[in-house]
Amino acid sequence: MPLSNIEYSYGFGVYETLRIRNGIIYFVDQHVARLEKSAEIIGLTHPYTKQQIIQYIRELADALKLVEEQGSCNIKILLIGGREPQLFIMALAPLFTDRKLYTQGAKTITVQYERIFPHAKTLNMLSSYLAFKKAQDEECFDGLFISKEGTILEGTRSNFFAIKGRTLVMPPKEQVLEGVTLQTVIAVAKKIGFTVEESNIPLADIAQYDGAFFTTTISKIVPISQIDDYVLEIPETLRELMAAYDAFLKESQGIFTA
């Protein structure tokens, strides 16, 4: 696709990132379904079916012998709209999260921003990129978006949960991108006796919670140790959930049925 293509240069497209670890393609059905939903939300029409895209991903994994040799990588899917829609599926080097973050927690800073299409994973990512870059410059794991009302929404590339006792509280789904990892974490949490609620989470009220965490495709569950200047603990209930989620990933073989 030429760089002069207006859809490419204006970011009229959607994307997904999924992971292959030890030869297992994780949650490909959910990722491709979300890609299609994102395209639908922004009016991006294309000829590719869900099963075609999944087959292309599996063919790429086979060509690279990732399943056969139990390899690991990240898969990036780009769907660009226009008169001749283009689909790109790329294998990228796997990214691994610093193990210390799982035991010590991650720092984050807040940025006021609300995405135009919260439910669509689009290429309109300049504000997310700038917020993430600012977070990196301050040695933080991610930036955390705050609404104009002062409520916590999501990370630049992650979902956010607060935890109190055995209750997980997440921002209302209509306000955020519902990540695939978010969906699987909720299922695991309910299975081991947690309650999950949707509610506005004012940043000013974060001290009312026992702790908080991010969820991402690449990093799974990452406890948060600090939001701006406020320091959080990592409760034992969160460590229990993290252990249960790791066990779920090993047992799932990359398949999830809601």
C-alpha positions as a Markdown table, in Angstrom:
| # | Residue | x | y | z |
|---|---|---|---|---|
| 1 | Met | 0.0 | 0.0 | 0.0 |
| 2 | Pro | 1.5 | 3.4 | -1.0 |
| 3 | Leu | 2.1 | 5.9 | 1.7 |
| 4 | Ser | 0.1 | 8.4 | -0.3 |
| 5 | Asn | -3.0 | 6.4 | 0.3 |
| 6 | Ile | -5.3 | 8.6 | 2.3 |
| 7 | Glu | -6.7 | 5.8 | 4.4 |
| 8 | Tyr | -3.2 | 4.8 | 5.4 |
| 9 | Ser | -1.9 | 8.3 | 6.1 |
| 10 | Tyr | -5.1 | 9.3 | 8.0 |
| 11 | Gly | -5.2 | 6.1 | 10.1 |
| 12 | Phe | -8.5 | 4.7 | 8.7 |
| 13 | Gly | -7.9 | 1.2 | 10.0 |
| 14 | Val | -8.1 | -1.2 | 12.9 |
| 15 | Tyr | -5.7 | -3.6 | 14.5 |
| 16 | Glu | -5.2 | -6.4 | 16.9 |
| 17 | Thr | -2.2 | -8.0 | 18.7 |
| 18 | Leu | -2.3 | -11.5 | 19.8 |
| 19 | Arg | 0.4 | -13.8 | 21.2 |
| 20 | Ile | 1.9 | -17.2 | 20.5 |
| 21 | Arg | 3.7 | -18.7 | 23.4 |
| 22 | Asn | 5.3 | -22.2 | 23.3 |
| 23 | Gly | 3.5 | -22.9 | 20.1 |
| 24 | Ile | 0.0 | -22.0 | 21.4 |
| 25 | Ile | -2.0 | -19.3 | 19.6 |
| 26 | Tyr | -3.9 | -17.6 | 22.4 |
| 27 | Phe | -7.6 | -16.7 | 21.9 |
| 28 | Val | -7.5 | -16.1 | 18.2 |
| 29 | Asp | -11.3 | -16.3 | 17.8 |
| 30 | Gln | -11.8 | -13.5 | 20.3 |
| 31 | His | -9.1 | -11.3 | 18.8 |
| 32 | Val | -10.4 | -11.7 | 15.2 |
| 33 | Ala | -14.0 | -11.1 | 16.3 |
| 34 | Arg | -12.9 | -7.9 | 18.0 |
| 35 | Leu | -11.0 | -6.8 | 14.8 |
| 36 | Glu | -14.2 | -7.3 | 12.8 |
| 37 | Lys | -16.3 | -5.4 | 15.5 |
| 38 | Ser | -13.8 | -2.5 | 15.4 |
| 39 | Ala | -14.1 | -2.3 | 11.6 |
| 40 | Glu | -17.8 | -2.3 | 11.8 |
| 41 | Ile | -17.9 | 0.5 | 14.4 |
| 42 | Ile | -15.9 | 2.9 | 12.2 |
| 43 | Gly | -17.6 | 1.8 | 9.0 |
| 44 | Leu | -14.6 | 0.0 | 7.5 |
| 45 | Thr | -16.0 | -2.5 | 5.0 |
| 46 | His | -13.8 | -5.3 | 3.7 |
| 47 | Pro | -14.1 | -8.7 | 2.0 |
| 48 | Tyr | -12.3 | -10.8 | 4.7 |
| 49 | Thr | -14.3 | -13.3 | 6.8 |
| 50 | Lys | -13.4 | -14.2 | 10.3 |
| 51 | Gln | -12.5 | -17.7 | 9.3 |
| 52 | Gln | -10.2 | -16.5 | 6.5 |
| 53 | Ile | -8.3 | -14.2 | 8.8 |
| 54 | Ile | -7.9 | -17.0 | 11.4 |
| 55 | Gln | -6.7 | -19.3 | 8.6 |
| 56 | Tyr | -4.1 | -16.8 | 7.5 |
| 57 | Ile | -2.8 | -16.5 | 11.0 |
| 58 | Arg | -2.5 | -20.3 | 11.3 |
| 59 | Glu | -0.8 | -20.5 | 7.9 |
| 60 | Leu | 1.7 | -17.9 | 9.0 |
| 61 | Ala | 2.4 | -19.8 | 12.3 |
| 62 | Asp | 2.8 | -23.0 | 10.3 |
| 63 | Ala | 5.2 | -21.4 | 7.8 |
| 64 | Leu | 7.4 | -20.1 | 10.7 |
| 65 | Lys | 7.1 | -23.5 | 12.4 |
| 66 | Leu | 5.9 | -21.8 | 15.6 |
| 67 | Val | 3.5 | -24.6 | 16.6 |
| 68 | Glu | 5.8 | -27.4 | 15.4 |
| 69 | Glu | 8.8 | -26.1 | 17.3 |
| 70 | Gln | 6.8 | -24.6 | 20.2 |
| 71 | Gly | 8.0 | -21.1 | 19.3 |
| 72 | Ser | 6.9 | -17.7 | 20.6 |
| 73 | Cys | 6.0 | -14.4 | 18.9 |
| 74 | Asn | 3.5 | -11.7 | 18.8 |
| 75 | Ile | 1.1 | -11.4 | 15.8 |
| 76 | Lys | 0.1 | -8.0 | 14.6 |
| 77 | Ile | -3.0 | -7.7 | 12.4 |
| 78 | Leu | -3.6 | -4.5 | 10.5 |
| 79 | Leu | -6.8 | -3.9 | 8.5 |
| 80 | Ile | -6.7 | -0.7 | 6.4 |
| 81 | Gly | -9.9 | 0.5 | 4.8 |
| 82 | Gly | -10.6 | 2.3 | 1.5 |
| 83 | Arg | -11.6 | 1.4 | -2.0 |
| 84 | Glu | -9.2 | -1.6 | -1.9 |
| 85 | Pro | -9.0 | -2.7 | 1.8 |
| 86 | Gln | -5.7 | -4.2 | 2.8 |
| 87 | Leu | -5.0 | -6.9 | 5.4 |
| 88 | Phe | -1.5 | -7.3 | 6.9 |
| 89 | Ile | -0.6 | -10.1 | 9.3 |
| 90 | Met | 2.9 | -9.8 | 10.8 |
| 91 | Ala | 5.0 | -11.9 | 13.1 |
| 92 | Leu | 6.9 | -9.8 | 15.6 |
| 93 | Ala | 9.5 | -10.6 | 18.2 |
| 94 | Pro | 7.8 | -11.6 | 21.4 |
| 95 | Leu | 7.8 | -9.0 | 24.2 |
| 96 | Phe | 8.3 | -10.2 | 27.8 |
| 97 | Thr | 7.3 | -8.1 | 30.8 |
| 98 | Asp | 9.9 | -7.5 | 33.5 |
| 99 | Arg | 9.2 | -10.2 | 36.1 |
| 100 | Lys | 9.7 | -7.7 | 38.9 |
| 101 | Leu | 6.5 | -5.9 | 38.0 |
| 102 | Tyr | 4.5 | -9.0 | 38.9 |
| 103 | Thr | 5.9 | -9.1 | 42.5 |
| 104 | Gln | 6.6 | -5.4 | 43.1 |
| 105 | Gly | 3.9 | -3.8 | 41.0 |
| 106 | Ala | 4.0 | -1.1 | 38.3 |
| 107 | Lys | 3.9 | 2.7 | 38.4 |
| 108 | Thr | 1.5 | 4.7 | 36.3 |
| 109 | Ile | 0.7 | 8.3 | 35.7 |
| 110 | Thr | -2.6 | 9.8 | 34.7 |
| 111 | Val | -3.5 | 11.7 | 31.5 |
| 112 | Gln | -6.9 | 13.3 | 30.8 |
| 113 | Tyr | -8.2 | 11.8 | 27.5 |
| 114 | Glu | -11.2 | 10.1 | 26.2 |
| 115 | Arg | -11.0 | 8.1 | 23.0 |
| 116 | Ile | -13.5 | 8.9 | 20.2 |
| 117 | Phe | -14.6 | 5.3 | 19.6 |
| 118 | Pro | -14.0 | 3.5 | 22.9 |
| 119 | His | -15.1 | 0.1 | 21.6 |
| 120 | Ala | -13.0 | 0.2 | 18.5 |
| 121 | Lys | -9.3 | -0.6 | 18.4 |
| 122 | Thr | -8.4 | 1.9 | 15.7 |
| 123 | Leu | -5.1 | 3.3 | 14.2 |
| 124 | Asn | -6.0 | 6.7 | 15.6 |
| 125 | Met | -3.5 | 6.3 | 18.4 |
| 126 | Leu | -1.5 | 9.5 | 18.5 |
| 127 | Ser | -2.9 | 10.6 | 22.0 |
| 128 | Ser | -2.3 | 7.0 | 23.3 |
| 129 | Tyr | 1.3 | 7.1 | 21.9 |
| 130 | Leu | 2.1 | 10.4 | 23.5 |
| 131 | Ala | 0.6 | 9.4 | 26.8 |
| 132 | Phe | 2.6 | 6.1 | 26.7 |
| 133 | Lys | 5.8 | 7.9 | 25.8 |
| 134 | Lys | 5.3 | 10.3 | 28.7 |
| 135 | Ala | 4.7 | 7.3 | 31.0 |
| 136 | Gln | 7.9 | 5.6 | 29.7 |
| 137 | Asp | 9.9 | 8.9 | 30.2 |
| 138 | Glu | 8.8 | 8.8 | 33.8 |
| 139 | Glu | 9.7 | 5.0 | 34.1 |
| 140 | Cys | 6.1 | 3.9 | 34.3 |
| 141 | Phe | 4.5 | 0.8 | 32.9 |
| 142 | Asp | 1.7 | 2.6 | 31.2 |
| 143 | Gly | -0.3 | 5.8 | 31.2 |
| 144 | Leu | -3.8 | 5.9 | 32.7 |
| 145 | Phe | -6.6 | 7.8 | 30.9 |
| 146 | Ile | -8.9 | 9.9 | 33.1 |
| 147 | Ser | -12.2 | 11.3 | 31.9 |
| 148 | Lys | -13.2 | 15.0 | 32.1 |
| 149 | Glu | -15.2 | 14.0 | 35.2 |
| 150 | Gly | -12.1 | 12.7 | 36.9 |
| 151 | Thr | -12.9 | 9.0 | 36.7 |
| 152 | Ile | -10.4 | 6.3 | 35.7 |
| 153 | Leu | -11.0 | 4.8 | 32.2 |
| 154 | Glu | -8.2 | 2.6 | 31.0 |
| 155 | Gly | -4.5 | 2.4 | 30.2 |
| 156 | Thr | -3.1 | 3.5 | 26.8 |
| 157 | Arg | -2.8 | -0.2 | 25.9 |
| 158 | Ser | -4.4 | -1.9 | 28.9 |
| 159 | Asn | -7.6 | -2.3 | 30.9 |
| 160 | Phe | -7.9 | -1.2 | 34.5 |
| 161 | Phe | -9.4 | -2.9 | 37.5 |
| 162 | Ala | -9.7 | -1.8 | 41.2 |
| 163 | Ile | -10.0 | -4.5 | 43.9 |
| 164 | Lys | -11.7 | -4.4 | 47.2 |
| 165 | Gly | -12.0 | -7.6 | 49.2 |
| 166 | Arg | -13.2 | -10.2 | 46.7 |
| 167 | Thr | -14.8 | -7.7 | 44.4 |
| 168 | Leu | -13.3 | -6.5 | 41.2 |
| 169 | Val | -14.5 | -3.0 | 40.0 |
| 170 | Met | -14.0 | -2.0 | 36.4 |
| 171 | Pro | -15.0 | 1.2 | 34.6 |
| 172 | Pro | -18.4 | 0.8 | 32.7 |
| 173 | Lys | -17.8 | -1.2 | 29.5 |
| 174 | Glu | -19.5 | 1.5 | 27.4 |
| 175 | Gln | -16.6 | 3.8 | 28.3 |
| 176 | Val | -13.6 | 1.6 | 27.4 |
| 177 | Leu | -12.2 | -1.0 | 25.0 |
| 178 | Glu | -13.1 | -4.4 | 26.2 |
| 179 | Gly | -9.9 | -6.3 | 26.0 |
| 180 | Val | -9.7 | -10.0 | 25.3 |
| 181 | Thr | -7.6 | -10.4 | 28.5 |
| 182 | Leu | -10.2 | -8.5 | 30.4 |
| 183 | Gln | -12.8 | -11.0 | 29.3 |
| 184 | Thr | -10.7 | -14.0 | 30.4 |
| 185 | Val | -9.7 | -12.4 | 33.7 |
| 186 | Ile | -13.3 | -11.8 | 34.5 |
| 187 | Ala | -14.2 | -15.4 | 33.8 |
| 188 | Val | -11.3 | -16.7 | 35.9 |
| 189 | Ala | -12.2 | -14.3 | 38.8 |
| 190 | Lys | -15.8 | -15.4 | 38.9 |
| 191 | Lys | -14.7 | -19.1 | 38.8 |
| 192 | Ile | -12.7 | -18.7 | 42.0 |
| 193 | Gly | -15.3 | -16.7 | 43.9 |
| 194 | Phe | -14.8 | -13.1 | 43.0 |
| 195 | Thr | -17.6 | -10.6 | 42.2 |
| 196 | Val | -17.2 | -8.3 | 39.3 |
| 197 | Glu | -18.9 | -4.9 | 39.2 |
| 198 | Glu | -18.9 | -2.0 | 36.7 |
| 199 | Ser | -18.8 | 1.4 | 38.2 |
| 200 | Asn | -17.3 | 4.8 | 37.8 |
| 201 | Ile | -14.0 | 4.9 | 39.7 |
| 202 | Pro | -13.1 | 8.5 | 40.7 |
| 203 | Leu | -9.3 | 9.0 | 40.8 |
| 204 | Ala | -9.9 | 10.9 | 44.0 |
| 205 | Asp | -11.4 | 7.8 | 45.6 |
| 206 | Ile | -8.7 | 5.3 | 44.8 |
| 207 | Ala | -7.6 | 5.1 | 48.5 |
| 208 | Gln | -10.9 | 3.3 | 49.2 |
| 209 | Tyr | -9.7 | 0.3 | 47.3 |
| 210 | Asp | -7.3 | -2.5 | 48.5 |
| 211 | Gly | -5.4 | -2.3 | 45.2 |
| 212 | Ala | -5.5 | -2.1 | 41.4 |
| 213 | Phe | -4.1 | -3.7 | 38.4 |
| 214 | Phe | -3.8 | -3.6 | 34.6 |
| 215 | Thr | -4.7 | -6.4 | 32.2 |
| 216 | Thr | -3.0 | -6.7 | 28.7 |
| 217 | Thr | -2.6 | -9.4 | 26.1 |
| 218 | Ile | 1.2 | -9.4 | 26.4 |
| 219 | Ser | 1.5 | -8.8 | 30.2 |
| 220 | Lys | -1.6 | -10.6 | 31.5 |
| 221 | Ile | -2.2 | -9.2 | 35.0 |
| 222 | Val | 0.1 | -6.5 | 36.3 |
| 223 | Pro | -0.5 | -5.1 | 39.8 |
| 224 | Ile | -0.3 | -1.3 | 40.2 |
| 225 | Ser | 2.0 | 0.0 | 43.0 |
| 226 | Gln | 1.6 | 3.7 | 42.3 |
| 227 | Ile | -0.8 | 6.0 | 40.5 |
| 228 | Asp | 0.8 | 9.5 | 40.2 |
| 229 | Asp | 1.9 | 10.2 | 43.8 |
| 230 | Tyr | -0.5 | 7.7 | 45.5 |
| 231 | Val | 1.1 | 4.4 | 46.6 |
| 232 | Leu | -1.0 | 1.2 | 46.5 |
| 233 | Glu | -0.6 | -2.1 | 48.2 |
| 234 | Ile | -0.8 | -5.5 | 46.4 |
| 235 | Pro | -3.4 | -7.5 | 48.3 |
| 236 | Glu | -3.2 | -11.2 | 48.7 |
| 237 | Thr | -6.5 | -11.5 | 46.9 |
| 238 | Leu | -4.9 | -10.1 | 43.8 |
| 239 | Arg | -1.9 | -12.5 | 44.1 |
| 240 | Glu | -4.5 | -15.3 | 44.3 |
| 241 | Leu | -6.1 | -14.1 | 41.1 |
| 242 | Met | -2.8 | -13.8 | 39.3 |
| 243 | Ala | -1.9 | -17.4 | 40.2 |
| 244 | Ala | -5.3 | -18.6 | 39.1 |
| 245 | Tyr | -5.0 | -16.8 | 35.8 |
| 246 | Asp | -1.6 | -18.2 | 35.1 |
| 247 | Ala | -3.0 | -21.7 | 35.7 |
| 248 | Phe | -5.9 | -20.9 | 33.4 |
| 249 | Leu | -3.5 | -20.0 | 30.6 |
| 250 | Lys | -1.6 | -23.2 | 30.9 |
| 251 | Glu | -4.8 | -25.3 | 30.9 |
| 252 | Ser | -6.7 | -23.4 | 28.2 |
| 253 | Gln | -4.4 | -24.3 | 25.3 |
| 254 | Gly | -5.3 | -20.9 | 23.8 |
| 255 | Ile | -9.1 | -21.6 | 23.7 |
| 256 | Phe | -11.7 | -19.6 | 25.6 |
| 257 | Thr | -15.4 | -20.1 | 25.6 |
| 258 | Ala | -17.3 | -17.3 | 27.4 |
